[in-house]
Structure formats: C-alpha cells, structure tokens
Amino acid sequence: MKWIAFVLLIALLVKAVRDYLAPSLFVNEIEEGKIEQGDYCVIDVRDYISAHRTPYPSAENIPLAYLSRAIHDEWACDKDIVLISDDMRGVRKAVKLLPKKPNRRIYYRKALV
C-alpha cells in the first residue's frame, strides 16, 4: 500500500513540474505543414526589424520585450501556441511569460532565414 502511495506521489510531482514549474523544458519543435492548417496561434517573438525583414506567414509579431504586456492586455487565444524565434533562448523566455494553461501545448519553430 505504501508503494502505491509513493508511486502516485511521484507521478503527481512529475505532472506538476511538467505543467507548471518547467514548461520551457518540454517545448517541442513543430513541422512547417502543421502550422499552415490554422489550428494554432502563431506568435513571432523576434524584434520588429527581424520580423519585418523575414516575415513569417500568418504570425502575429509581438517582440519578446512587449510579450507580457500584450498577452495580458489585448491578446487572447484558446488554441495551442507556436512561437517563432531565432533561437531557443527567446523561446524559453517567451514560454515563461505566457499564461499557463494545463491543456494548452506550446511549440516552437525557427524563423525563416
């Protein structure tokens, strides 16, 4: 009986870490074809200049510096999110700024060069 309780406790801790404490560790890259289907909210977190030079189709450009304010003030999305960034550092920072919802997944895609 103690083993079952121990295993359940470990499972709950793993789920809590995965869903709330370290979501940036579990962000997966998404294929290009899946984004085009329109099932995702696409956010380009690059700065305005980079996003203007090489725009990503169907992405809304919200630079990383403005992301927390824009997300809380004017932007709402109930779908899964795809982040467009030049590097994983930007993706990890953006994931930490996004509101956490347990059933919403966050993916990333490297920006087109």
Secondary structure as GFF3:
##gff-version 3
##sequence-region A 1 113
A	DSSP	alpha_helix	2	16	.	.	.	ID=ss1
A	DSSP	pi_helix	17	21	.	.	.	ID=ss2
A	DSSP	three_ten_helix	23	26	.	.	.	ID=ss3
A	DSSP	beta_strand	28	29	.	.	.	ID=ss4
A	DSSP	alpha_helix	32	35	.	.	.	ID=ss5
A	DSSP	beta_strand	40	44	.	.	.	ID=ss6
A	DSSP	alpha_helix	48	53	.	.	.	ID=ss7
A	DSSP	beta_strand	60	61	.	.	.	ID=ss8
A	DSSP	three_ten_helix	64	66	.	.	.	ID=ss9
A	DSSP	alpha_helix	67	73	.	.	.	ID=ss10
A	DSSP	beta_strand	80	85	.	.	.	ID=ss11
A	DSSP	alpha_helix	88	97	.	.	.	ID=ss12
A	DSSP	beta_strand	106	110	.	.	.	ID=ss13
###
